[in-house]
Amino acid sequence: MIADAALNAARRTAELTALAEEPAVDVVVIGGGITGVGIALDAATRGLRVVLAEKHDLAFGTSRWSSKLVHGGLRYLATGNVGIARRSAIERGILMTRNAPHLVRAMPQLVPLLGSMPRRDRALVRTGFLAGDALRRLANTSAAVLPRSRRISPEQVVDLAPTVRRDGLDGGLLAYDGQLIDDARLVAAVARTAAQHGATILTYTAASDATAESVQLTDQLSGETFGVAARAVINATGVWAADLDPALRLRPSRGTHLVFDAAAFGNPTAALTVPIPGELNRFVFAMPEQLGRIYLGLTDEEAPGPIPDVPQPTSAEVSFLLDTVNTALGTALGIGDVIGSYAGLRPLIDTGEGRTADVSRNHAVVESESGVLSVIGGKLTEYRYMAEDVLNRAVRLRGLGAGPCRTRDMPLVGAPDNPGSPVSLTTHLPESLVLRYGAEAANVVAAATCRRPEEPVADGIDVIRAEFEYAVSHEGALTIEDIVDRRTRIGLVAADRERVVEVAREFVPAAG
C-alpha cells in the first residue's frame, strides 16, 4: 500500500504514540544515515513492519559529509578488488537510471595533461579510464547515461576548467562518474520513500539496551522512554556502531573537503581531477556543486579516539588539499579563498594494518552476543546492496515472513516514476529547484502556505522560502539546523548561514 511520503512533526508524534501503544514490530533499525534508511526501505517494501530510530536528524553523521559522488568503483579495480568495483558500477547504474535519476547526474572528470605529469602516469590514467568504460558496459549502463572517456584538446580543457595551468598544457583526459546533487537529499528521499511504503521514521529518538528481540527508545524532545519488541534489531549507526556492540572493531578514517565560491575556479563545468603525487590511484577533486560552490576533496587520514558528532578538518589536511590542487592551477589558491570546510569519518572495518587509504571498503554483517545484527564498513554508492544483504541475513536468521527484495527497481520520492510524483513538471520552475526535488519541484511551490514562497531566502542564494517550508512540512525537519545544515546545505558556508537563520526560524518558531 502506498502512503503519504510526507515526514513532519505531526506524523512523528502520531507514530510515537501508536508505537508506545502497540510496541511490537518486525524490524527496528538504529541509525538514520544512508545505510539505515536503505534498510528501512528494503524492509518496508518486503511487507515487514519496520521502525527506524535516529538519535539526531536524518543524515546527521557521515552521510552528509561525502564527496557527493556515486563512484563506479574504478579505484577499487586498480587495487585488485574486482568484486566491489563491479558492484559499485552496478549500483551506480541503478541509482542513475531507476532509483534516483533526478538526484544523480553524469559528472565530467577532467585530468589536465601538464608538463609535470610523467608519460607513465598519463598512460596509467588513460588505462584506468578505459577500465572505467569497461566497468560501465559490464554494469549495462549506456553511454547516453555516462559518456565514454576520451582525450580532449588544450582549448577544451580551458573551456571546462578556466583556471587550469596553461604552460605545458597538452590537452586532457575526460571521463564521467555519477554525482549527487546532495548526499543528505538522497538520505531524505530514501527515508520518505520508506515512509511511503509504511515504515515508521523517528528522528530525535535514541535507542539503547538493544538485544535480538527488544530495544528501548527515548524521545529526545519529550524525554519519554518505552520499550519496543522486535523480531530483528539492526545496528546501522556507522562509525558509532561500537557504542551498541563494543566487540566491533572499526578504524575511522577522516575525509576532509574545502568549500570555495565557484568563481575562484572560474566557474568550471567539470571536476578538475589532480593526481596526488606518489599515488597510483588517488586524486584530489575540485567539483562544481549546487549553490554556486566548489567542493575540494578529499583526504584519507587515520582518526583514532572518541567519535565526535561533527568532525573537524585539520590544518594539515587543508594545506594538503590546497598544495595538491595548486599544482594544476595557473594562479594559486590560498586559505583566504576557502569559504567553508567539512570533514566526515568513514566507518572502515579494522583489518589491523596498512594505511586507511588502503583499507577495504567492503562491508560486513556481524551478529553480536546480544543478537543485534550490525552492518559496518561499506560506501555510500552501495547502500542499497548493503541493505539487501543485511535484510536477507535477518530474514534467514530470524525466520521473518518477508517477500523478496524490491529496491533494485524502486523509484524514490521525486523520481518521475514514483507513484506519488505529479503527472508533469511545469516549465517555469527554476533549474535549481528541479535539480533538488525532481518531479516534486512543482509541489514544493504548490504546497507552500508561507508569504512570498518563491522569494530567495537571501540575496544570491538560489533557495526559495517554499523550500524551507517544505523541509518542515514534508522532509522531517524539526529545527533550524535541520533546515539550514541538512535539507539545503546553506550552512556549509558560515557567512551564508548567518544570513538565513532568522528566515529558517519563521518555519520552526519553537526552535532554539
C-alpha positions, 0 to 999 in steps of 0.5 A, spaced: 500 500 500 502 506 498 502 512 503 503 519 504 511 520 503 510 526 507 515 526 514 513 532 519 512 533 526 505 531 526 506 524 523 512 523 528 508 524 534 502 520 531 507 514 530 510 515 537 504 514 540 501 508 536 508 505 537 508 506 545 501 503 544 502 497 540 510 496 541 511 490 537 514 490 530 518 486 525 524 490 524 527 496 528 533 499 525 538 504 529 541 509 525 538 514 520 544 515 515 544 512 508 545 505 510 539 505 515 534 508 511 536 503 505 534 498 510 528 501 512 526 501 505 528 494 503 524 492 509 518 496 508 517 494 501 518 486 503 511 487 507 515 487 514 513 492 519 519 496 520 521 502 525 527 506 524 530 510 530 535 516 529 538 519 535 539 526 531 536 528 524 536 524 518 543 524 515 546 527 521 553 523 521 557 521 515 552 521 510 552 528 509 559 529 509 561 525 502 564 527 496 557 527 493 559 522 488 556 515 486 563 512 484 563 506 479 568 503 483 574 504 478 579 505 484 577 499 487 579 495 480 586 498 480 587 495 487 585 488 485 578 488 488 574 486 482 568 484 486 566 491 489 568 495 483 563 491 479 558 492 484 559 499 485 558 500 477 552 496 478 549 500 483 551 506 480 547 504 474 541 503 478 541 509 482 542 513 475 537 510 471 531 507 476 532 509 483 534 516 483 535 519 476 533 526 478 538 526 484 544 523 480 547 526 474 553 524 469 559 528 472 565 530 467 572 528 470 577 532 467 585 530 468 589 536 465 595 533 461 601 538 464 608 538 463 609 535 470 605 529 469 610 523 467 608 519 460 607 513 465 602 516 469 598 519 463 598 512 460 596 509 467 590 514 467 588 513 460 588 505 462 584 506 468 579 510 464 578 505 459 577 500 465 572 505 467 568 504 460 569 497 461 566 497 468 560 501 465 558 496 459 559 490 464 554 494 469 549 495 462 549 502 463 549 506 456 553 511 454 547 516 453 547 515 461 555 516 462 559 518 456 565 514 454 572 517 456 576 520 451 582 525 450 580 532 449 584 538 446 588 544 450 582 549 448 577 544 451 580 543 457 580 551 458 573 551 456 571 546 462 576 548 467 578 556 466 583 556 471 587 550 469 595 551 468 596 553 461 604 552 460 605 545 458 598 544 457 597 538 452 590 537 452 586 532 457 583 526 459 575 526 460 571 521 463 564 521 467 562 518 474 555 519 477 554 525 482 549 527 487 546 533 487 546 532 495 548 526 499 543 528 505 537 529 499 538 522 497 538 520 505 531 524 505 528 521 499 530 514 501 527 515 508 520 518 505 520 513 500 520 508 506 515 512 509 511 511 503 511 504 503 509 504 511 515 504 515 515 508 521 521 514 521 523 517 528 528 522 528 530 525 535 529 518 538 535 514 541 535 507 542 539 503 547 539 496 551 538 493 544 538 485 544 535 480 538 528 481 540 527 488 544 530 495 544 528 501 548 527 508 545 527 515 548 524 521 545 529 526 545 524 532 545 519 529 550 524 525 554 519 519 554 522 512 554 518 505 552 520 499 550 519 496 543 519 488 541 522 486 535 523 480 531 530 483 528 534 489 531 539 492 526 545 496 528 546 501 522 549 507 526 556 507 522 562 509 525 558 509 532 556 502 531 561 500 537 557 504 542 551 498 541 556 492 540 563 494 543 566 487 540 566 491 533 572 493 531 572 499 526 578 504 524 575 511 522 578 514 517 577 522 516 575 525 509 576 532 509 573 537 503 574 545 502 568 549 500 570 555 495 565 560 491 565 557 484 568 563 481 575 562 484 575 556 479 572 560 474 566 557 474 568 550 471 563 545 468 567 539 470 571 536 476 578 538 475 581 531 477 589 532 480 593 526 481 596 526 488 603 525 487 606 518 489 599 515 488 597 510 483 590 511 484 588 517 488 586 524 486 584 530 489 577 533 486 575 540 485 567 539 483 562 544 481 556 543 486 549 546 487 549 553 490 554 556 486 560 552 490 566 548 489 567 542 493 575 540 494 576 533 496 578 529 499 583 526 504 584 519 507 587 520 514 587 515 520 582 518 526 583 514 532 579 516 539 572 518 541 567 519 535 565 526 535 558 528 532 561 533 527 568 532 525 573 537 524 578 538 518 585 539 520 590 544 518 594 539 515 589 536 511 587 543 508 594 545 506 594 538 503 588 539 499 590 546 497 598 544 495 595 538 491 590 542 487 595 548 486 599 544 482 594 544 476 592 551 477 595 557 473 594 562 479 594 559 486 589 558 491 590 560 498 586 559 505 583 566 504 579 563 498 576 557 502 569 559 504 567 553 508 570 546 510 567 539 512 570 533 514 566 526 515 569 519 518 568 513 514 566 507 518 572 502 515 572 495 518 579 494 522 583 489 518 589 491 523 594 494 518 596 498 512 594 505 511 586 507 511 587 509 504 588 502 503 583 499 507 577 495 504 571 498 503 567 492 503 562 491 508 560 486 513 554 483 517 556 481 524 551 478 529 553 480 536 552 476 543 546 480 544 543 478 537 543 485 534 545 484 527 550 490 525 552 492 518 559 496 518 564 498 513 561 499 506 560 506 501 555 510 500 554 508 492 552 501 495 547 502 500 542 499 497 546 492 496 548 493 503 541 493 505 539 487 501 544 483 504 543 485 511 535 484 510 536 477 507 541 475 513 535 477 518 530 474 514 534 467 514 536 468 521 530 470 524 525 466 520 521 473 518 515 472 513 518 477 508 517 477 500 523 478 496 527 484 495 524 490 491 529 496 491 533 494 485 527 497 481 524 502 486 523 509 484 524 514 490 520 520 492 521 525 486 523 520 481 518 521 475 516 514 476 514 514 483 507 513 484 506 519 488 510 524 483 505 529 479 503 527 472 508 533 469 513 538 471 511 545 469 516 549 465 517 555 469 520 552 475 527 554 476 533 549 474 535 549 481 529 547 484 528 541 479 535 539 480 533 538 488 526 535 488 525 532 481 518 531 479 516 534 486 519 541 484 512 543 482 509 541 489 514 544 493 511 551 490 504 548 490 504 546 497 507 552 500 502 556 505 508 561 507 508 569 504 512 570 498 514 562 497 518 563 491 522 569 494 530 567 495 531 566 502 537 571 501 540 575 496 544 570 491 542 564 494 538 560 489 533 557 495 526 559 495 522 560 502 517 554 499 523 550 500 524 551 507 517 550 508 517 544 505 523 541 509 518 542 515 512 540 512 514 534 508 522 532 509 522 531 517 525 537 519 524 539 526 529 545 527 533 550 524 539 546 523 535 541 520 533 546 515 539 550 514 545 544 515 541 538 512 535 539 507 539 545 503 546 545 505 546 553 506 550 552 512 556 549 509 558 556 508 558 560 515 557 567 512 551 564 508 548 561 514 548 567 518 544 570 513 538 565 513 537 563 520 532 568 522 528 566 515 529 558 517 526 560 524 519 563 521 518 555 519 520 552 526 518 558 531 519 553 537 526 552 535 532 554 539 
